[in-house]
């Protein structure tokens, strides 16, 4: 979904009962850097999805929070 308002994007991303993974696709890296710490998700990928390093800890938020 295209976006103009970072606050609205964060609200929509967090407005669900799950929080295992999220992806942000954008050319505006300044906006992305403002969004990432505010999104309640175990992993937040930028311009990719599901890139995991098994050596790093991971888990989710809300109903996806098993193991966190």
Predicted model as a PDB file, atoms N, CA, C, CB and O in Angstrom, pLDDT in the B-factor column:
MODEL        1                                                                  
ATOM      1  N   UNK A   1       0.845  -1.183   0.000  1.00 81.00           N  
ATOM      2  CA  UNK A   1       0.000   0.000   0.000  1.00 81.00           C  
ATOM      3  C   UNK A   1       0.887   1.242   0.000  1.00 81.00           C  
ATOM      4  CB  UNK A   1      -0.959   0.001   1.223  1.00 81.00           C  
ATOM      5  O   UNK A   1       1.787   1.355   0.832  1.00 81.00           O  
ATOM      6  N   UNK A   2       0.654   2.137  -0.885  1.00 83.00           N  
ATOM      7  CA  UNK A   2       1.386   3.408  -0.838  1.00 83.00           C  
ATOM      8  C   UNK A   2       1.032   4.176   0.438  1.00 83.00           C  
ATOM      9  CB  UNK A   2       1.070   4.269  -2.091  1.00 83.00           C  
ATOM     10  O   UNK A   2      -0.055   4.007   0.991  1.00 83.00           O  
ATOM     11  N   UNK A   3       1.956   5.017   0.896  1.00 83.00           N  
ATOM     12  CA  UNK A   3       1.673   5.792   2.105  1.00 83.00           C  
ATOM     13  C   UNK A   3       2.237   7.194   1.993  1.00 83.00           C  
ATOM     14  CB  UNK A   3       2.246   5.095   3.339  1.00 83.00           C  
ATOM     15  O   UNK A   3       3.216   7.438   1.287  1.00 83.00           O  
ATOM     16  N   UNK A   4       1.600   8.104   2.704  1.00 85.00           N  
ATOM     17  CA  UNK A   4       2.076   9.477   2.829  1.00 85.00           C  
ATOM     18  C   UNK A   4       2.347   9.825   4.287  1.00 85.00           C  
ATOM     19  CB  UNK A   4       1.058  10.452   2.233  1.00 85.00           C  
ATOM     20  O   UNK A   4       3.199  10.664   4.579  1.00 85.00           O  
ATOM     21  N   UNK A   5       1.629   9.185   5.198  1.00 91.00           N  
ATOM     22  CA  UNK A   5       1.700   9.518   6.615  1.00 91.00           C  
ATOM     23  C   UNK A   5       2.296   8.342   7.398  1.00 91.00           C  
ATOM     24  CB  UNK A   5       0.297   9.883   7.161  1.00 91.00           C  
ATOM     25  O   UNK A   5       1.669   7.289   7.521  1.00 91.00           O  
ATOM     26  N   UNK A   6       3.491   8.528   7.916  1.00 92.00           N  
ATOM     27  CA  UNK A   6       4.182   7.466   8.651  1.00 92.00           C  
ATOM     28  C   UNK A   6       3.371   7.027   9.869  1.00 92.00           C  
ATOM     29  CB  UNK A   6       5.578   7.938   9.089  1.00 92.00           C  
ATOM     30  O   UNK A   6       3.295   5.832  10.152  1.00 92.00           O  
ATOM     31  N   UNK A   7       2.774   7.952  10.583  1.00 95.00           N  
ATOM     32  CA  UNK A   7       1.990   7.597  11.770  1.00 95.00           C  
ATOM     33  C   UNK A   7       0.820   6.687  11.419  1.00 95.00           C  
ATOM     34  CB  UNK A   7       1.474   8.857  12.461  1.00 95.00           C  
ATOM     35  O   UNK A   7       0.511   5.759  12.166  1.00 95.00           O  
ATOM     36  N   UNK A   8       0.168   6.946  10.286  1.00 93.00           N  
ATOM     37  CA  UNK A   8      -0.958   6.117   9.851  1.00 93.00           C  
ATOM     38  C   UNK A   8      -0.482   4.710   9.485  1.00 93.00           C  
ATOM     39  CB  UNK A   8      -1.674   6.769   8.649  1.00 93.00           C  
ATOM     40  O   UNK A   8      -1.160   3.729   9.789  1.00 93.00           O  
ATOM     41  N   UNK A   9       0.657   4.607   8.846  1.00 90.00           N  
ATOM     42  CA  UNK A   9       1.202   3.290   8.482  1.00 90.00           C  
ATOM     43  C   UNK A   9       1.504   2.478   9.736  1.00 90.00           C  
ATOM     44  CB  UNK A   9       2.484   3.442   7.623  1.00 90.00           C  
ATOM     45  O   UNK A   9       1.159   1.299   9.808  1.00 90.00           O  
ATOM     46  N   UNK A  10       2.134   3.091  10.708  1.00 96.00           N  
ATOM     47  CA  UNK A  10       2.462   2.394  11.953  1.00 96.00           C  
ATOM     48  C   UNK A  10       1.183   1.953  12.662  1.00 96.00           C  
ATOM     49  CB  UNK A  10       3.307   3.300  12.881  1.00 96.00           C  
ATOM     50  O   UNK A  10       1.113   0.833  13.169  1.00 96.00           O  
ATOM     51  N   UNK A  11       0.181   2.815  12.703  1.00 96.00           N  
ATOM     52  CA  UNK A  11      -1.084   2.450  13.336  1.00 96.00           C  
ATOM     53  C   UNK A  11      -1.722   1.251  12.642  1.00 96.00           C  
ATOM     54  CB  UNK A  11      -2.049   3.637  13.322  1.00 96.00           C  
ATOM     55  O   UNK A  11      -2.186   0.327  13.310  1.00 96.00           O  
ATOM     56  N   UNK A  12      -1.749   1.255  11.326  1.00 94.00           N  
ATOM     57  CA  UNK A  12      -2.338   0.136  10.587  1.00 94.00           C  
ATOM     58  C   UNK A  12      -1.525  -1.150  10.790  1.00 94.00           C  
ATOM     59  CB  UNK A  12      -2.427   0.475   9.088  1.00 94.00           C  
ATOM     60  O   UNK A  12      -2.102  -2.228  10.931  1.00 94.00           O  
ATOM     61  N   UNK A  13      -0.216  -1.044  10.805  1.00 93.00           N  
ATOM     62  CA  UNK A  13       0.623  -2.231  10.989  1.00 93.00           C  
ATOM     63  C   UNK A  13       0.414  -2.847  12.371  1.00 93.00           C  
ATOM     64  CB  UNK A  13       2.103  -1.874  10.792  1.00 93.00           C  
ATOM     65  O   UNK A  13       0.429  -4.070  12.515  1.00 93.00           O  
ATOM     66  N   UNK A  14       0.222  -2.019  13.370  1.00 96.00           N  
ATOM     67  CA  UNK A  14       0.063  -2.513  14.740  1.00 96.00           C  
ATOM     68  C   UNK A  14      -1.379  -2.863  15.097  1.00 96.00           C  
ATOM     69  CB  UNK A  14       0.575  -1.487  15.708  1.00 96.00           C  
ATOM     70  O   UNK A  14      -1.625  -3.411  16.171  1.00 96.00           O  
ATOM     71  N   UNK A  15      -2.329  -2.562  14.227  1.00 96.00           N  
ATOM     72  CA  UNK A  15      -3.739  -2.774  14.513  1.00 96.00           C  
ATOM     73  C   UNK A  15      -4.190  -4.181  14.106  1.00 96.00           C  
ATOM     74  CB  UNK A  15      -4.580  -1.725  13.795  1.00 96.00           C  
ATOM     75  O   UNK A  15      -5.074  -4.340  13.264  1.00 96.00           O  
ATOM     76  N   UNK A  16      -3.583  -5.175  14.701  1.00 93.00           N  
ATOM     77  CA  UNK A  16      -3.971  -6.570  14.492  1.00 93.00           C  
ATOM     78  C   UNK A  16      -3.470  -7.386  15.675  1.00 93.00           C  
ATOM     79  CB  UNK A  16      -3.400  -7.127  13.142  1.00 93.00           C  
ATOM     80  O   UNK A  16      -2.605  -6.919  16.416  1.00 93.00           O  
ATOM     81  N   UNK A  17      -3.991  -8.589  15.870  1.00 94.00           N  
ATOM     82  CA  UNK A  17      -3.622  -9.364  17.053  1.00 94.00           C  
ATOM     83  C   UNK A  17      -2.287 -10.094  16.935  1.00 94.00           C  
ATOM     84  CB  UNK A  17      -4.690 -10.354  17.343  1.00 94.00           C  
ATOM     85  O   UNK A  17      -1.856 -10.738  17.892  1.00 94.00           O  
ATOM     86  N   UNK A  18      -1.624 -10.007  15.785  1.00 94.00           N  
ATOM     87  CA  UNK A  18      -0.387 -10.752  15.578  1.00 94.00           C  
ATOM     88  C   UNK A  18       0.789  -9.813  15.374  1.00 94.00           C  
ATOM     89  CB  UNK A  18      -0.522 -11.687  14.383  1.00 94.00           C  
ATOM     90  O   UNK A  18       0.607  -8.620  15.130  1.00 94.00           O  
ATOM     91  N   UNK A  19       1.988 -10.353  15.474  1.00 93.00           N  
ATOM     92  CA  UNK A  19       3.169  -9.524  15.289  1.00 93.00           C  
ATOM     93  C   UNK A  19       4.422 -10.352  15.106  1.00 93.00           C  
ATOM     94  CB  UNK A  19       3.340  -8.595  16.458  1.00 93.00           C  
ATOM     95  O   UNK A  19       5.418 -10.118  15.789  1.00 93.00           O  
ATOM     96  N   UNK A  20       4.395 -11.316  14.202  1.00 91.00           N  
ATOM     97  CA  UNK A  20       5.567 -12.164  13.988  1.00 91.00           C  
ATOM     98  C   UNK A  20       6.555 -11.514  13.034  1.00 91.00           C  
ATOM     99  CB  UNK A  20       5.146 -13.527  13.449  1.00 91.00           C  
ATOM    100  O   UNK A  20       7.750 -11.471  13.327  1.00 91.00           O  
ATOM    101  N   UNK A  21       6.086 -11.006  11.900  1.00 92.00           N  
ATOM    102  CA  UNK A  21       6.979 -10.394  10.927  1.00 92.00           C  
ATOM    103  C   UNK A  21       6.286  -9.301  10.147  1.00 92.00           C  
ATOM    104  CB  UNK A  21       7.520 -11.436   9.980  1.00 92.00           C  
ATOM    105  O   UNK A  21       5.072  -9.341   9.947  1.00 92.00           O  
ATOM    106  N   UNK A  22       7.057  -8.327   9.707  1.00 94.00           N  
ATOM    107  CA  UNK A  22       6.528  -7.220   8.917  1.00 94.00           C  
ATOM    108  C   UNK A  22       7.555  -6.844   7.861  1.00 94.00           C  
ATOM    109  CB  UNK A  22       6.179  -5.996   9.817  1.00 94.00           C  
ATOM    110  O   UNK A  22       8.760  -6.976   8.075  1.00 94.00           O  
ATOM    111  N   UNK A  23       7.068  -6.377   6.724  1.00 94.00           N  
ATOM    112  CA  UNK A  23       7.944  -5.897   5.650  1.00 94.00           C  
ATOM    113  C   UNK A  23       7.558  -4.480   5.293  1.00 94.00           C  
ATOM    114  CB  UNK A  23       7.864  -6.815   4.401  1.00 94.00           C  
ATOM    115  O   UNK A  23       6.375  -4.149   5.206  1.00 94.00           O  
ATOM    116  N   UNK A  24       8.558  -3.646   5.085  1.00 94.00           N  
ATOM    117  CA  UNK A  24       8.345  -2.286   4.608  1.00 94.00           C  
ATOM    118  C   UNK A  24       9.105  -2.165   3.296  1.00 94.00           C  
ATOM    119  CB  UNK A  24       8.818  -1.205   5.664  1.00 94.00           C  
ATOM    120  O   UNK A  24      10.308  -2.417   3.228  1.00 94.00           O  
ATOM    121  N   UNK A  25       8.393  -1.782   2.278  1.00 94.00           N  
ATOM    122  CA  UNK A  25       9.000  -1.594   0.958  1.00 94.00           C  
ATOM    123  C   UNK A  25       8.920  -0.119   0.618  1.00 94.00           C  
ATOM    124  CB  UNK A  25       8.290  -2.466  -0.138  1.00 94.00           C  
ATOM    125  O   UNK A  25       7.826   0.425   0.462  1.00 94.00           O  
ATOM    126  N   UNK A  26      10.071   0.537   0.500  1.00 93.00           N  
ATOM    127  CA  UNK A  26      10.059   1.972   0.250  1.00 93.00           C  
ATOM    128  C   UNK A  26      11.418   2.441  -0.253  1.00 93.00           C  
ATOM    129  CB  UNK A  26       9.669   2.735   1.519  1.00 93.00           C  
ATOM    130  O   UNK A  26      12.449   1.842   0.055  1.00 93.00           O  
ATOM    131  N   UNK A  27      11.406   3.512  -1.024  1.00 94.00           N  
ATOM    132  CA  UNK A  27      12.639   4.195  -1.418  1.00 94.00           C  
ATOM    133  C   UNK A  27      13.008   5.280  -0.418  1.00 94.00           C  
ATOM    134  CB  UNK A  27      12.492   4.799  -2.815  1.00 94.00           C  
ATOM    135  O   UNK A  27      14.117   5.812  -0.460  1.00 94.00           O  
ATOM    136  N   UNK A  28      12.081   5.613   0.486  1.00 92.00           N  
ATOM    137  CA  UNK A  28      12.282   6.680   1.467  1.00 92.00           C  
ATOM    138  C   UNK A  28      12.843   6.074   2.751  1.00 92.00           C  
ATOM    139  CB  UNK A  28      10.946   7.444   1.749  1.00 92.00           C  
ATOM    140  O   UNK A  28      12.095   5.766   3.679  1.00 92.00           O  
ATOM    141  N   UNK A  29      14.154   5.906   2.798  1.00 94.00           N  
ATOM    142  CA  UNK A  29      14.760   5.240   3.950  1.00 94.00           C  
ATOM    143  C   UNK A  29      14.661   6.069   5.230  1.00 94.00           C  
ATOM    144  CB  UNK A  29      16.211   4.934   3.658  1.00 94.00           C  
ATOM    145  O   UNK A  29      14.672   5.504   6.323  1.00 94.00           O  
ATOM    146  N   UNK A  30      14.565   7.383   5.120  1.00 94.00           N  
ATOM    147  CA  UNK A  30      14.369   8.205   6.323  1.00 94.00           C  
ATOM    148  C   UNK A  30      13.026   7.860   6.965  1.00 94.00           C  
ATOM    149  CB  UNK A  30      14.434   9.728   5.978  1.00 94.00           C  
ATOM    150  O   UNK A  30      12.939   7.735   8.187  1.00 94.00           O  
ATOM    151  N   UNK A  31      11.985   7.706   6.158  1.00 92.00           N  
ATOM    152  CA  UNK A  31      10.669   7.323   6.686  1.00 92.00           C  
ATOM    153  C   UNK A  31      10.719   5.913   7.261  1.00 92.00           C  
ATOM    154  CB  UNK A  31       9.589   7.413   5.583  1.00 92.00           C  
ATOM    155  O   UNK A  31      10.132   5.652   8.311  1.00 92.00           O  
ATOM    156  N   UNK A  32      11.402   5.015   6.596  1.00 94.00           N  
ATOM    157  CA  UNK A  32      11.532   3.628   7.077  1.00 94.00           C  
ATOM    158  C   UNK A  32      12.208   3.606   8.441  1.00 94.00           C  
ATOM    159  CB  UNK A  32      12.337   2.766   6.069  1.00 94.00           C  
ATOM    160  O   UNK A  32      11.761   2.896   9.342  1.00 94.00           O  
ATOM    161  N   UNK A  33      13.267   4.367   8.599  1.00 95.00           N  
ATOM    162  CA  UNK A  33      13.977   4.392   9.887  1.00 95.00           C  
ATOM    163  C   UNK A  33      13.105   4.954  11.006  1.00 95.00           C  
ATOM    164  CB  UNK A  33      15.257   5.219   9.768  1.00 95.00           C  
ATOM    165  O   UNK A  33      13.312   4.611  12.170  1.00 95.00           O  
ATOM    166  N   UNK A  34      12.144   5.801  10.683  1.00 93.00           N  
ATOM    167  CA  UNK A  34      11.210   6.300  11.703  1.00 93.00           C  
ATOM    168  C   UNK A  34      10.153   5.252  12.042  1.00 93.00           C  
ATOM    169  CB  UNK A  34      10.529   7.593  11.222  1.00 93.00           C  
ATOM    170  O   UNK A  34       9.656   5.214  13.168  1.00 93.00           O  
ATOM    171  N   UNK A  35       9.807   4.398  11.071  1.00 95.00           N  
ATOM    172  CA  UNK A  35       8.763   3.391  11.282  1.00 95.00           C  
ATOM    173  C   UNK A  35       9.250   2.156  12.029  1.00 95.00           C  
ATOM    174  CB  UNK A  35       8.193   2.972   9.961  1.00 95.00           C  
ATOM    175  O   UNK A  35       8.573   1.684  12.942  1.00 95.00           O  
ATOM    176  N   UNK A  36      10.397   1.632  11.662  1.00 96.00           N  
ATOM    177  CA  UNK A  36      10.851   0.323  12.152  1.00 96.00           C  
ATOM    178  C   UNK A  36      10.780   0.195  13.673  1.00 96.00           C  
ATOM    179  CB  UNK A  36      12.271   0.070  11.696  1.00 96.00           C  
ATOM    180  O   UNK A  36      10.216  -0.789  14.151  1.00 96.00           O  
ATOM    181  N   UNK A  37      11.314   1.125  14.459  1.00 96.00           N  
ATOM    182  CA  UNK A  37      11.264   0.919  15.916  1.00 96.00           C  
ATOM    183  C   UNK A  37       9.865   1.009  16.516  1.00 96.00           C  
ATOM    184  CB  UNK A  37      12.140   1.924  16.590  1.00 96.00           C  
ATOM    185  O   UNK A  37       9.662   0.604  17.661  1.00 96.00           O  
ATOM    186  N   UNK A  38       8.910   1.527  15.775  1.00 97.00           N  
ATOM    187  CA  UNK A  38       7.547   1.690  16.289  1.00 97.00           C  
ATOM    188  C   UNK A  38       6.622   0.534  15.922  1.00 97.00           C  
ATOM    189  CB  UNK A  38       6.962   2.976  15.772  1.00 97.00           C  
ATOM    190  O   UNK A  38       5.528   0.429  16.475  1.00 97.00           O  
ATOM    191  N   UNK A  39       7.035  -0.328  15.012  1.00 96.00           N  
ATOM    192  CA  UNK A  39       6.198  -1.449  14.592  1.00 96.00           C  
ATOM    193  C   UNK A  39       6.400  -2.611  15.553  1.00 96.00           C  
ATOM    194  CB  UNK A  39       6.526  -1.876  13.136  1.00 96.00           C  
ATOM    195  O   UNK A  39       7.522  -3.076  15.753  1.00 96.00           O  
ATOM    196  N   UNK A  40       5.305  -3.076  16.145  1.00 94.00           N  
ATOM    197  CA  UNK A  40       5.341  -4.158  17.127  1.00 94.00           C  
ATOM    198  C   UNK A  40       5.350  -5.504  16.402  1.00 94.00           C  
ATOM    199  CB  UNK A  40       4.127  -4.065  18.099  1.00 94.00           C  
ATOM    200  O   UNK A  40       4.316  -6.147  16.224  1.00 94.00           O  
ATOM    201  N   UNK A  41       6.535  -5.900  15.997  1.00 92.00           N  
ATOM    202  CA  UNK A  41       6.700  -7.146  15.262  1.00 92.00           C  
ATOM    203  C   UNK A  41       8.042  -7.751  15.638  1.00 92.00           C  
ATOM    204  CB  UNK A  41       6.601  -6.916  13.727  1.00 92.00           C  
ATOM    205  O   UNK A  41       9.006  -7.032  15.901  1.00 92.00           O  
ATOM    206  N   UNK A  42       8.099  -9.068  15.660  1.00 90.00           N  
ATOM    207  CA  UNK A  42       9.348  -9.740  16.004  1.00 90.00           C  
ATOM    208  C   UNK A  42      10.465  -9.415  15.045  1.00 90.00           C  
ATOM    209  CB  UNK A  42       9.142 -11.219  16.045  1.00 90.00           C  
ATOM    210  O   UNK A  42      11.597  -9.185  15.472  1.00 90.00           O  
ATOM    211  N   UNK A  43      10.174  -9.392  13.754  1.00 91.00           N  
ATOM    212  CA  UNK A  43      11.139  -9.021  12.719  1.00 91.00           C  
ATOM    213  C   UNK A  43      10.494  -7.987  11.820  1.00 91.00           C  
ATOM    214  CB  UNK A  43      11.607 -10.263  11.896  1.00 91.00           C  
ATOM    215  O   UNK A  43       9.313  -8.083  11.488  1.00 91.00           O  
ATOM    216  N   UNK A  44      11.280  -7.000  11.430  1.00 94.00           N  
ATOM    217  CA  UNK A  44      10.829  -6.019  10.448  1.00 94.00           C  
ATOM    218  C   UNK A  44      11.886  -5.985   9.350  1.00 94.00           C  
ATOM    219  CB  UNK A  44      10.610  -4.588  11.097  1.00 94.00           C  
ATOM    220  O   UNK A  44      13.029  -5.590   9.578  1.00 94.00           O  
ATOM    221  N   UNK A  45      11.483  -6.405   8.161  1.00 95.00           N  
ATOM    222  CA  UNK A  45      12.399  -6.410   7.023  1.00 95.00           C  
ATOM    223  C   UNK A  45      12.171  -5.169   6.192  1.00 95.00           C  
ATOM    224  CB  UNK A  45      12.217  -7.679   6.165  1.00 95.00           C  
ATOM    225  O   UNK A  45      11.058  -4.647   6.123  1.00 95.00           O  
ATOM    226  N   UNK A  46      13.243  -4.697   5.555  1.00 97.00           N  
ATOM    227  CA  UNK A  46      13.160  -3.527   4.683  1.00 97.00           C  
ATOM    228  C   UNK A  46      13.544  -3.952   3.273  1.00 97.00           C  
ATOM    229  CB  UNK A  46      14.083  -2.369   5.192  1.00 97.00           C  
ATOM    230  O   UNK A  46      14.656  -4.417   3.025  1.00 97.00           O  
ATOM    231  N   UNK A  47      12.604  -3.781   2.362  1.00 97.00           N  
ATOM    232  CA  UNK A  47      12.776  -4.095   0.944  1.00 97.00           C  
ATOM    233  C   UNK A  47      13.157  -5.558   0.698  1.00 97.00           C  
ATOM    234  CB  UNK A  47      13.832  -3.192   0.349  1.00 97.00           C  
ATOM    235  O   UNK A  47      13.841  -5.870  -0.277  1.00 97.00           O  
ATOM    236  N   UNK A  48      12.716  -6.442   1.578  1.00 96.00           N  
ATOM    237  CA  UNK A  48      12.842  -7.882   1.408  1.00 96.00           C  
ATOM    238  C   UNK A  48      11.874  -8.524   2.400  1.00 96.00           C  
ATOM    239  CB  UNK A  48      14.334  -8.376   1.637  1.00 96.00           C  
ATOM    240  O   UNK A  48      11.222  -7.826   3.178  1.00 96.00           O  
ATOM    241  N   UNK A  49      11.783  -9.832   2.371  1.00 94.00           N  
ATOM    242  CA  UNK A  49      10.913 -10.516   3.325  1.00 94.00           C  
ATOM    243  C   UNK A  49      11.491 -11.886   3.644  1.00 94.00           C  
ATOM    244  CB  UNK A  49       9.472 -10.646   2.769  1.00 94.00           C  
ATOM    245  O   UNK A  49      11.968 -12.589   2.753  1.00 94.00           O  
ATOM    246  N   UNK A  50      11.447 -12.256   4.900  1.00 89.00           N  
ATOM    247  CA  UNK A  50      11.845 -13.574   5.395  1.00 89.00           C  
ATOM    248  C   UNK A  50      13.342 -13.854   5.329  1.00 89.00           C  
ATOM    249  CB  UNK A  50      11.129 -14.618   4.626  1.00 89.00           C  
ATOM    250  O   UNK A  50      13.752 -15.014   5.314  1.00 89.00           O  
ATOM    251  N   UNK A  51      14.155 -12.817   5.290  1.00 91.00           N  
ATOM    252  CA  UNK A  51      15.597 -13.021   5.370  1.00 91.00           C  
ATOM    253  C   UNK A  51      15.935 -13.252   6.842  1.00 91.00           C  
ATOM    254  CB  UNK A  51      16.399 -11.791   4.773  1.00 91.00           C  
ATOM    255  O   UNK A  51      15.889 -12.320   7.645  1.00 91.00           O  
ATOM    256  N   UNK A  52      16.271 -14.485   7.192  1.00 88.00           N  
ATOM    257  CA  UNK A  52      16.522 -14.840   8.595  1.00 88.00           C  
ATOM    258  C   UNK A  52      17.937 -15.356   8.783  1.00 88.00           C  
ATOM    259  CB  UNK A  52      15.516 -15.892   9.073  1.00 88.00           C  
ATOM    260  O   UNK A  52      18.482 -16.046   7.922  1.00 88.00           O  
ATOM    261  N   UNK A  53      18.515 -15.018   9.902  1.00 88.00           N  
ATOM    262  CA  UNK A  53      19.797 -15.580  10.316  1.00 88.00           C  
ATOM    263  C   UNK A  53      19.497 -16.437  11.538  1.00 88.00           C  
ATOM    264  CB  UNK A  53      20.881 -14.450  10.629  1.00 88.00           C  
ATOM    265  O   UNK A  53      19.127 -15.903  12.584  1.00 88.00           O  
ATOM    266  N   UNK A  54      19.647 -17.758  11.428  1.00 87.00           N  
ATOM    267  CA  UNK A  54      19.297 -18.624  12.554  1.00 87.00           C  
ATOM    268  C   UNK A  54      20.161 -18.400  13.797  1.00 87.00           C  
ATOM    269  CB  UNK A  54      19.406 -20.058  12.132  1.00 87.00           C  
ATOM    270  O   UNK A  54      19.833 -18.905  14.870  1.00 87.00           O  
ATOM    271  N   UNK A  55      21.246 -17.660  13.668  1.00 90.00           N  
ATOM    272  CA  UNK A  55      22.098 -17.374  14.820  1.00 90.00           C  
ATOM    273  C   UNK A  55      21.548 -16.228  15.668  1.00 90.00           C  
ATOM    274  CB  UNK A  55      23.506 -17.042  14.356  1.00 90.00           C  
ATOM    275  O   UNK A  55      21.995 -16.026  16.798  1.00 90.00           O  
ATOM    276  N   UNK A  56      20.586 -15.479  15.136  1.00 84.00           N  
ATOM    277  CA  UNK A  56      20.017 -14.355  15.868  1.00 84.00           C  
ATOM    278  C   UNK A  56      18.733 -14.763  16.574  1.00 84.00           C  
ATOM    279  CB  UNK A  56      19.751 -13.183  14.926  1.00 84.00           C  
ATOM    280  O   UNK A  56      17.973 -15.574  16.045  1.00 84.00           O  
ATOM    281  N   UNK A  57      18.475 -14.215  17.760  1.00 81.00           N  
ATOM    282  CA  UNK A  57      17.209 -14.519  18.439  1.00 81.00           C  
ATOM    283  C   UNK A  57      16.038 -13.896  17.686  1.00 81.00           C  
ATOM    284  CB  UNK A  57      17.235 -14.010  19.897  1.00 81.00           C  
ATOM    285  O   UNK A  57      16.183 -12.856  17.044  1.00 81.00           O  
ATOM    286  N   UNK A  58      14.890 -14.536  17.771  1.00 81.00           N  
ATOM    287  CA  UNK A  58      13.704 -13.987  17.134  1.00 81.00           C  
ATOM    288  C   UNK A  58      12.481 -14.427  17.914  1.00 81.00           C  
ATOM    289  CB  UNK A  58      13.606 -14.432  15.655  1.00 81.00           C  
ATOM    290  O   UNK A  58      12.537 -15.362  18.713  1.00 81.00           O  
ATOM    291  N   UNK A  59      11.413 -13.762  17.679  1.00 84.00           N  
ATOM    292  CA  UNK A  59      10.135 -14.056  18.316  1.00 84.00           C  
ATOM    293  C   UNK A  59       9.143 -13.021  17.857  1.00 84.00           C  
ATOM    294  CB  UNK A  59      10.252 -14.072  19.867  1.00 84.00           C  
ATOM    295  O   UNK A  59       9.462 -12.183  17.013  1.00 84.00           O  
ATOM    296  N   UNK A  60       7.954 -13.064  18.396  1.00 88.00           N  
ATOM    297  CA  UNK A  60       6.927 -12.146  17.951  1.00 88.00           C  
ATOM    298  C   UNK A  60       6.350 -11.342  19.090  1.00 88.00           C  
ATOM    299  CB  UNK A  60       5.840 -12.891  17.256  1.00 88.00           C  
ATOM    300  O   UNK A  60       6.797 -11.428  20.234  1.00 88.00           O  
ATOM    301  N   UNK A  61       5.358 -10.569  18.755  1.00 90.00           N  
ATOM    302  CA  UNK A  61       4.604  -9.770  19.714  1.00 90.00           C  
ATOM    303  C   UNK A  61       3.162 -10.268  19.719  1.00 90.00           C  
ATOM    304  CB  UNK A  61       4.674  -8.244  19.366  1.00 90.00           C  
ATOM    305  O   UNK A  61       2.738 -10.992  18.818  1.00 90.00           O  
ATOM    306  N   UNK A  62       2.441  -9.883  20.715  1.00 90.00           N  
ATOM    307  CA  UNK A  62       1.002 -10.173  20.849  1.00 90.00           C  
ATOM    308  C   UNK A  62       0.753 -11.669  20.738  1.00 90.00           C  
ATOM    309  CB  UNK A  62       0.183  -9.417  19.774  1.00 90.00           C  
ATOM    310  O   UNK A  62       1.437 -12.435  21.416  1.00 90.00           O  
ATOM    311  N   UNK A  63      -0.191 -12.127  19.916  1.00 92.00           N  
ATOM    312  CA  UNK A  63      -0.486 -13.550  19.815  1.00 92.00           C  
ATOM    313  C   UNK A  63       0.608 -14.340  19.116  1.00 92.00           C  
ATOM    314  CB  UNK A  63      -1.779 -13.747  19.093  1.00 92.00           C  
ATOM    315  O   UNK A  63       0.556 -15.570  19.087  1.00 92.00           O  
ATOM    316  N   UNK A  64       1.585 -13.666  18.559  1.00 91.00           N  
ATOM    317  CA  UNK A  64       2.729 -14.325  17.929  1.00 91.00           C  
ATOM    318  C   UNK A  64       3.927 -14.349  18.880  1.00 91.00           C  
ATOM    319  CB  UNK A  64       3.106 -13.612  16.613  1.00 91.00           C  
ATOM    320  O   UNK A  64       5.053 -14.589  18.443  1.00 91.00           O  
ATOM    321  N   UNK A  65       3.706 -14.108  20.150  1.00 81.00           N  
ATOM    322  CA  UNK A  65       4.801 -13.900  21.085  1.00 81.00           C  
ATOM    323  C   UNK A  65       5.387 -15.126  21.744  1.00 81.00           C  
ATOM    324  CB  UNK A  65       4.360 -13.017  22.112  1.00 81.00           C  
ATOM    325  O   UNK A  65       6.183 -14.981  22.672  1.00 81.00           O  
ATOM    326  N   UNK A  66       5.037 -16.327  21.314  1.00 72.00           N  
ATOM    327  CA  UNK A  66       5.590 -17.540  21.920  1.00 72.00           C  
ATOM    328  C   UNK A  66       7.103 -17.534  21.726  1.00 72.00           C  
ATOM    329  CB  UNK A  66       4.950 -18.829  21.297  1.00 72.00           C  
ATOM    330  O   UNK A  66       7.589 -17.392  20.604  1.00 72.00           O  
ATOM    331  N   UNK A  67       7.835 -17.687  22.806  1.00 59.00           N  
ATOM    332  CA  UNK A  67       9.286 -17.727  22.731  1.00 59.00           C  
ATOM    333  C   UNK A  67       9.948 -16.386  22.911  1.00 59.00           C  
ATOM    334  CB  UNK A  67       9.697 -18.292  21.442  1.00 59.00           C  
ATOM    335  O   UNK A  67      11.176 -16.302  22.880  1.00 59.00           O  
ATOM    336  N   UNK A  68       9.184 -15.344  23.098  1.00 57.00           N  
ATOM    337  CA  UNK A  68       9.795 -14.020  23.290  1.00 57.00           C  
ATOM    338  C   UNK A  68       9.851 -13.723  24.766  1.00 57.00           C  
ATOM    339  CB  UNK A  68       9.006 -12.909  22.540  1.00 57.00           C  
ATOM    340  O   UNK A  68      10.328 -12.660  25.164  1.00 57.00           O  
TER     341      UNK A  68                                                      
ENDMDL                                                                          
END                                                                             
